[in-house]
Amino acid sequence: MRSPDKTRRRFIQVTSSTTLVGLAGCTGGGDTDGSQPDTEADTEQTEAPSDEEGEEGDQHEEELPDGVSEEEFEQGPVPQVYQSSVSLGGEDRQGDNLTPKADVQFSEFDEARERDAHQPGTCCANCADFIPDKNGDTFGACAEVHGYIDGADWCTVYESLPEPSVPEGMNEDELATAEVPDEYRTASSQGGEERVLEELLTHEEVSLTESVEAIADGMAQPGQSCGNCAEFIPDKNGDGWGACAKVEGYIAIEDWCSLWEHVSAEHEE
């Protein structure tokens, strides 16, 4: 994992007192998964906490997706849209070779910080194995682990996203202000936003930095990165870089800025 002191965007020291919206994590646990590449279960088990559980019976700070039981949430199967999805790091989801959450110390972010293996600022949202939300329920999936995954979670198979190489003919200092390739100039973001050249903000204006650093420094909430931001335009020409509907220059999937908006925001009313 790259040292926090050797990153390309340490010029941003603090961010303004912007209110950041974080996503609550989901708990670990769960046993082995007998699931196979299935569609989302048709069950209607929208279970309420039992009397024995009482008010503290809720194990998740956020409600489970509609129609998804606690067991499905932990063990799968995840919705069909994820069955053949590719992770942020380009990994295919191997439905037959996934690992149970219990075997990888799957944890909410706050709990993960107490584990020896956890690195400051790391979470599923900036992990190479994470598959961001694709159906508007705010949860994603993992190329290696069973069940529904929140971007603010963490586990021991965490793998950092490599920073893309500087495109040929450019130098590192030009990335923040360079005009992006033609493929991005008329592209829409993950949230359906169009890129308007005349309205773009600079990296410095939005405190753009790497998400691991932003989370570790308290600038960003766990679970936030460009990879699951509604404004992000993923790599379209194979160079590993993306772009943003609101910010100029080259943007890495592992980055973060103060304009962050969950990719599912368009579904939330």
C-alpha positions as CSV (number, residue, x, y, z in Angstrom):
1,M,0.0,0.0,0.0
2,R,1.4,3.4,-0.9
3,S,2.6,5.5,2.0
4,P,0.3,8.5,2.9
5,D,3.4,10.8,2.7
6,K,4.2,9.9,-0.9
7,T,1.0,10.9,-2.7
8,R,0.5,13.3,-5.6
9,R,-2.0,15.7,-3.9
10,R,-0.6,16.7,-0.4
11,F,-1.0,20.4,-1.4
12,I,-4.5,20.4,0.1
13,Q,-4.2,20.7,3.9
14,V,-7.7,21.4,5.1
15,T,-11.2,21.7,3.8
16,S,-13.9,24.2,4.5
17,S,-16.5,23.3,7.1
18,T,-18.6,21.6,4.6
19,T,-21.2,19.2,5.9
20,L,-20.4,15.8,4.5
21,V,-23.0,13.1,4.2
22,G,-21.7,9.7,5.2
23,L,-23.1,6.2,4.9
24,A,-23.6,4.1,7.9
25,G,-21.8,0.7,7.7
26,C,-23.1,-2.7,8.0
27,T,-22.1,-5.3,10.5
28,G,-19.9,-8.3,9.9
29,G,-20.6,-11.9,10.7
30,G,-22.3,-14.5,8.6
31,D,-21.5,-18.1,7.8
32,T,-20.6,-19.9,4.7
33,D,-22.7,-19.1,1.6
34,G,-24.6,-21.7,-0.3
35,S,-25.6,-19.2,-2.9
36,Q,-25.2,-19.6,-6.6
37,P,-25.4,-16.9,-9.3
38,D,-29.1,-16.1,-8.7
39,T,-31.4,-13.2,-9.2
40,E,-32.3,-11.3,-6.1
41,A,-34.3,-13.5,-3.9
42,D,-38.1,-13.2,-4.3
43,T,-38.6,-13.6,-0.6
44,E,-40.7,-10.9,1.1
45,Q,-39.1,-11.4,4.5
46,T,-39.0,-7.8,5.7
47,E,-38.4,-9.0,9.2
48,A,-39.0,-6.7,12.1
49,P,-36.9,-7.2,15.3
50,S,-38.3,-9.9,17.5
51,D,-39.4,-9.2,21.1
52,E,-36.3,-10.9,22.3
53,E,-34.2,-8.5,20.3
54,G,-36.1,-5.5,21.5
55,E,-35.1,-2.0,20.3
56,E,-31.5,-2.9,20.2
57,G,-32.1,-5.8,17.9
58,D,-31.3,-3.8,14.8
59,Q,-27.8,-4.9,13.7
60,H,-27.6,-2.3,10.9
61,E,-27.7,1.5,11.2
62,E,-29.4,1.6,7.8
63,E,-32.4,-0.3,6.9
64,L,-31.9,-3.4,4.8
65,P,-32.9,-3.2,1.1
66,D,-36.6,-3.9,0.5
67,G,-37.3,-7.6,0.4
68,V,-33.8,-8.6,1.6
69,S,-33.6,-10.7,4.8
70,E,-30.8,-10.5,7.3
71,E,-29.4,-13.8,6.1
72,E,-29.4,-12.7,2.5
73,F,-27.8,-9.4,3.4
74,E,-24.9,-11.2,5.1
75,Q,-24.6,-14.3,2.8
76,G,-26.2,-13.4,-0.5
77,P,-27.1,-13.9,-3.2
78,V,-26.8,-10.3,-4.3
79,P,-29.0,-8.9,-7.1
80,Q,-28.4,-10.2,-10.6
81,V,-26.8,-6.9,-11.7
82,Y,-23.7,-7.7,-9.6
83,Q,-23.3,-11.4,-10.7
84,S,-21.2,-10.5,-13.7
85,S,-20.0,-7.1,-12.5
86,V,-16.4,-5.8,-12.5
87,S,-14.9,-4.2,-9.4
88,L,-13.2,-0.8,-9.1
89,G,-9.9,-2.6,-9.7
90,G,-11.2,-4.5,-12.7
91,E,-11.8,-7.8,-10.9
92,D,-14.6,-10.1,-12.1
93,R,-17.0,-11.3,-9.3
94,Q,-16.4,-15.0,-8.9
95,G,-19.7,-16.2,-7.6
96,D,-18.5,-19.7,-7.0
97,N,-15.4,-18.8,-5.0
98,L,-16.5,-16.0,-2.7
99,T,-15.4,-15.9,0.9
100,P,-17.8,-15.6,3.9
101,K,-17.7,-12.3,5.7
102,A,-16.8,-14.0,9.0
103,D,-13.6,-15.4,7.4
104,V,-12.2,-11.9,6.5
105,Q,-13.0,-10.0,9.7
106,F,-15.7,-8.1,7.9
107,S,-16.4,-5.0,10.0
108,E,-18.0,-1.6,10.1
109,F,-15.4,1.2,9.8
110,D,-15.4,2.2,13.4
111,E,-14.9,-1.4,14.5
112,A,-12.2,-2.0,11.8
113,R,-10.1,0.8,13.2
114,E,-9.6,-1.3,16.3
115,R,-8.1,-4.2,14.2
116,D,-4.3,-4.5,13.8
117,A,-4.6,-5.1,10.1
118,H,-6.6,-1.9,9.3
119,Q,-4.7,1.0,7.7
120,P,-6.0,4.5,8.4
121,G,-8.6,5.7,5.9
122,T,-9.0,2.4,4.2
123,C,-12.6,1.1,3.6
124,C,-14.5,-0.8,0.9
125,A,-15.2,2.3,-1.1
126,N,-11.5,2.7,-1.9
127,C,-10.8,-1.1,-2.3
128,A,-9.9,-2.6,-5.6
129,D,-12.5,-5.4,-5.0
130,F,-15.5,-3.1,-4.3
131,I,-18.4,-3.0,-6.8
132,P,-20.3,0.2,-6.2
133,D,-24.1,0.4,-6.0
134,K,-25.8,-0.5,-9.3
135,N,-29.5,-0.7,-8.4
136,G,-30.1,2.4,-6.2
137,D,-30.3,0.7,-2.8
138,T,-27.0,2.4,-1.6
139,F,-25.2,-0.9,-1.1
140,G,-22.7,-2.5,-3.3
141,A,-21.0,-5.9,-3.6
142,C,-17.5,-7.4,-3.6
143,A,-15.5,-9.4,-6.1
144,E,-14.2,-11.6,-3.2
145,V,-16.7,-11.6,-0.4
146,H,-20.3,-12.8,0.0
147,G,-23.3,-10.6,0.6
148,Y,-24.2,-6.9,0.4
149,I,-21.4,-4.4,1.0
150,D,-21.5,-0.8,2.3
151,G,-18.7,1.5,1.1
152,A,-17.9,2.3,4.7
153,D,-17.1,-1.4,5.6
154,W,-13.7,-3.0,5.6
155,C,-12.2,-6.5,5.6
156,T,-8.8,-8.2,5.6
157,V,-8.7,-8.8,1.8
158,Y,-8.6,-5.0,1.3
159,E,-6.5,-4.1,-1.7
160,S,-5.6,-0.5,-2.5
161,L,-6.4,0.9,-5.8
162,P,-3.2,1.7,-7.8
163,E,-2.8,5.3,-9.0
164,P,-2.8,5.3,-12.8
165,S,0.3,6.1,-14.7
166,V,0.8,9.6,-16.1
167,P,-0.5,9.6,-19.7
168,E,2.2,9.7,-22.3
169,G,3.3,13.2,-23.3
170,M,2.2,14.7,-20.0
171,N,3.8,15.3,-16.6
172,E,2.3,14.9,-13.2
173,D,1.9,18.6,-12.6
174,E,-0.4,18.9,-15.7
175,L,-3.0,16.3,-14.5
176,A,-5.0,18.8,-12.4
177,T,-5.6,21.3,-15.2
178,A,-5.2,19.3,-18.4
179,E,-8.1,19.0,-20.9
180,V,-9.4,15.5,-20.7
181,P,-9.6,13.2,-23.8
182,D,-12.5,13.6,-26.3
183,E,-14.3,10.6,-24.8
184,Y,-15.0,12.5,-21.6
185,R,-16.0,15.9,-23.0
186,T,-19.6,15.0,-23.8
187,A,-19.9,12.1,-21.5
188,S,-22.4,11.9,-18.6
189,S,-21.4,11.0,-15.1
190,Q,-22.4,7.9,-13.1
191,G,-25.3,9.9,-11.8
192,G,-26.4,11.2,-15.2
193,E,-24.8,14.6,-14.9
194,E,-23.4,16.3,-18.1
195,R,-20.0,17.8,-18.1
196,V,-20.1,21.5,-18.8
197,L,-16.6,22.8,-19.6
198,E,-17.3,26.4,-18.7
199,E,-18.6,25.5,-15.2
200,L,-15.8,23.2,-14.1
201,L,-14.1,23.8,-10.7
202,T,-10.4,23.4,-10.0
203,H,-8.9,20.6,-7.9
204,E,-7.9,23.1,-5.3
205,E,-11.4,24.6,-5.1
206,V,-12.9,21.3,-4.2
207,S,-10.0,20.0,-2.0
208,L,-9.4,17.1,-4.3
209,T,-7.1,14.5,-2.7
210,E,-6.9,10.7,-2.4
211,S,-9.8,9.2,-0.5
212,V,-7.7,7.2,1.9
213,E,-6.0,10.4,3.0
214,A,-9.2,12.4,3.1
215,I,-10.9,9.8,5.4
216,A,-7.9,9.3,7.6
217,D,-7.7,13.1,8.1
218,G,-11.4,13.5,8.8
219,M,-12.1,15.5,5.7
220,A,-14.3,12.7,4.2
221,Q,-16.7,10.3,5.7
222,P,-15.9,6.5,5.5
223,G,-17.4,5.1,2.3
224,Q,-16.8,8.1,0.1
225,S,-14.6,8.1,-3.0
226,C,-14.8,9.1,-6.6
227,G,-15.5,5.5,-7.5
228,N,-19.0,5.7,-5.9
229,C,-19.7,9.4,-6.6
230,A,-22.5,10.5,-8.8
231,E,-20.3,13.1,-10.5
232,F,-17.6,10.6,-11.6
233,I,-17.1,9.6,-15.2
234,P,-15.2,6.2,-15.2
235,D,-12.3,5.4,-17.5
236,K,-13.3,5.4,-21.1
237,N,-10.0,5.0,-23.0
238,G,-8.1,2.4,-21.0
239,D,-5.6,4.7,-19.4
240,G,-6.9,4.1,-15.9
241,W,-8.0,7.7,-15.4
242,G,-11.5,9.1,-15.3
243,A,-13.1,12.6,-15.2
244,C,-15.7,14.5,-13.3
245,A,-18.9,16.3,-14.3
246,K,-18.0,19.2,-12.0
247,V,-14.2,19.3,-11.7
248,E,-11.5,19.9,-14.4
249,G,-8.6,17.7,-15.1
250,Y,-7.8,14.0,-14.7
251,I,-9.6,12.2,-11.8
252,A,-8.6,8.9,-10.4
253,I,-11.2,6.4,-9.2
254,E,-9.5,6.4,-5.7
255,D,-9.8,10.2,-5.3
256,W,-12.3,12.3,-3.3
257,C,-13.4,15.9,-3.2
258,S,-15.8,18.1,-1.2
259,L,-18.5,17.8,-3.9
260,W,-18.9,14.0,-3.3
261,E,-22.4,12.8,-3.8
262,H,-23.4,9.1,-3.5
263,V,-24.0,7.4,-6.8
264,S,-27.5,6.5,-5.6
265,A,-28.5,10.1,-4.7
266,E,-30.7,10.3,-7.8
267,H,-32.8,7.5,-6.4
268,E,-33.3,9.1,-3.0
269,E,-36.2,11.4,-2.6
